[in-house]
Amino acid sequence: MRVALLLASCLVSCSSFSPELGSEPFVCGDVDPKCPDGYACITSTSGMQVCSDGTTVGSGSGSGSGSGSNTGTCSTPYTGVLATYSFTGATGSQASTTGTPGTIGITVGPITRSTGLTSAAGTGSINSSNWPTAATLDRFYTITITPPSGCKLAVTSAAVDVTTSGTGPTTAILATSADSFAAHVTLSTSAATTPTLNATTNGGLEIRIIGESAAATTGTMRVQNTLTFSGALQ
């Protein structure tokens, strides 16, 4: 009712006003005064020039519209060490070794053995026997790194110290769940390796250190000293 009265009043005393109503009470006139007393000509959220008394929804300029959601945006971006495993004092036959996250928010799972491996003694390491004598990928050490909610995890490098016994695996491989373990990075079995990686995921990333082609199932392969993964939260 109020809108109709205002429109009628404007049509009589302000012939420059448009009779077409928009999302606001009425459309601004073409010449000054474009609105009656108590009203201002503003740009509505739909882009129209409308007369408003400042009480209607959308009477503001609409600044910030669409800026709202940060869904999928990482609130804690970070570049550096993501996870570290220290085997100092370990016996080698322990069921697992816990990891340390490189920054707040990252969840780092322990390094454990896959099914089929047998724990073996080896000071300062996690050590196992019963590795396959064929070139298979079904026995490995595994860890999982999970980024905080809203962040993407990118693992770009590692420092891995793998050593095998004389009859242990002749090949050690690092693979990740980012590509369903399709890409294989070859690791040295006699010295520390610092491979470049390219593993990105929005959720938890499983990393496997795989041993294969052992000379005998009694041979061992261990991860020793320090195991480190670096990259970024994005």
N, C-alpha and C positions, 0 to 999 in steps of 0.2 A: 504494500500500500504506500509506504514511504517513498519507494522508488518511483512509483507512478506519479505521485504528487510532485516530486522533485522534477521529473521529466516534463510534466505539464507546465510547471512554473518556468522552466528553462525555455520551453518552446515559445512561451509568450514573451518573456523579457530578454531572452538570449537566443535569438534566432540562429546564431552560428553553431549552436549545439547540435550534435548528431542525434537523431531519434533512435538509433540502433543501440541497444544495450549489449554490453559485453559481460565479462566475468565479474566486473565491478558494477556499482550502481548505474553508471551511464558513461557514454563515450565523451571525451573532451571535445569542446568546440574548436573551430578552425582559427578563430581570432580571439584576442584578449577582450574581456576576461573569459578564459576557456572554461572556468568552473565558477559556480556561485560562491558566496561567502561561506567559509567554513570547510571548503573542499579544496583539494589540490590536485592538479593534473600530474599523474605519475605513470610510469611504465609498469604494467602488470606483468605477472609471471608468464603470460602468453604473448607478451610483446606489444600489447595494445596500449594506447594513450587513454587513460580513464580517470574520471573524477572520483576521488575517494576522500572520506572523512577520517581515514586512518584507522578505522575499527574493523574493516573487512579483512578476511583471510586473503593473503597474497598482496596486501597493500604495499609491502616493502619492495625493494628492488630485486629481491630474489637472489642476492649474491650468495654464493656458496652452494647453490643447488647442484646436486650431483657429486659434491665432494665427499659426501657422507661416508660411504662404506670403505674401510680399509681391508676388507676381507681378502686374504691372500697376500697382504703386505707384511713383510717381516718387521716386527717392532724392535728386534734386537740384532741388526745386521752385524756380521763379524767375519774377520778373516784371520786365520792362524791355525794353531794346533786344535784339532777337534777332539781327539781321544788319544790317551797314552796308556800303555800297559807296562808295568815294571815287574820283572820276574826275580828281583832281588830277594833272596831267602827262600825261594820256591824249591821244592824237592823234585819237581818234574812230573811226579805221579799224581799231583793234586787234580781234583775233578775240574777245576776252573780257576781262572785268575781274573780278579776284578780290574776294571779300567777306570781311568780318571778323565772326566770331561774337561775340555780346554776352556770352556766358558759357561756361564750360567744358562740354564734352559736346555742344554743338550743332555739326552739320556744315553748313557754308554753301557751296553750289556757286557757281561764277562766273556772271555775267550774260553770256549769249550771244545770238546771233541765230538765228531759225528759218530753215528752208530757204526760199529765194526772195528773201531780202533781200541787198542789196549794200552792203558797207562803204563809208563815206564819211568824209572828213576833217571834223573838228570838235573843236577844242581843248577839253579838259576835259570830255569826254563819251564815250559810245559812240553812234555815228551811223550811219544807214543810209538808203539810197534803195531804189527799186523796191517801194514800198508799193502795195497794191491800190487801184484807183480805185473799186471797188465796196465795199459794206458787208459785207465778209467778215471772218472771224476767223482766217485761216490764216497771218498773218505777224505776228511779235511778238518781243519780247525775253523771255527766260525765265531764271528762277533756281529753285533748289530749296533748301529749308531742311529739315533732318532732325533730330528731337529725339534725345536719348540713349535707349538701350534702357529700356523701362519707363515712359517719360514720354509724355504727350500734349502735342502742340503746338497752341497757340491763338494765331493772329495776329489782333490786334485793331485795329491802325492802321498807317499807312504815311506816309512823307514822300517824295513823288515829284516830281521836277522834269523835266517833259517839254516840249520845244520843237519846233515844226515850222517848216519853211520856208514861203514863200508858196504853193508848189504841193504841199506835203506833206500828210499826212493831216489831215482836218478833225475827226476823232474819235479820241480815245485812250481805251482801256478797260483796266481792271485786272480780272483774273479769276483764280480759283485752282482747283486740282484737288480741293479739298474737296467741291465739288458738281459736278465734271466740267465746270467753266468755265461753268456755267449762269447764275450771277449776275454782272452787269456793273456795275462802278463806273466812272463817267465821270470822266476826268481832264482838267484844263485843258491846252491845248496852247500856252499862252503864259506860264504862271506855275507856281510850285510848288503842289502840292496835298497836303493832309493828310487823306486819306479814312479813315473808320472802316470796319473790316473785321470779318467774322465767319467765320473759317476755322479749323476744328478738325480735327485728324487724329492718328491714332496712329503714323503713319509719315511719310515724306517728303512735303512739300507743295510742289507746283510753282506758281509765281506767274508770270503772263504780263502783259506790258504790250503791248497790241495796238494797232496803228494801222490805220485803214481810211478809205475815201472820200477818197483823195488826188486833187488836181486833175490831177496828172501823175505818172508813175512816176519822173520825175527829181527829184521833191520828196523832202525828207528829214524824218526825225523822230529826235530824239536824246533820251537820258536823260543829264542833266548834273548837275554839282555833286555832291550827295550823295543816295544812295538808301538809305532806312532802313525797316526793318520792326520793329514792337514787338509784345509780347504776353506770353505766359507758357508755362512748362513746368509741367504739372500731373500 
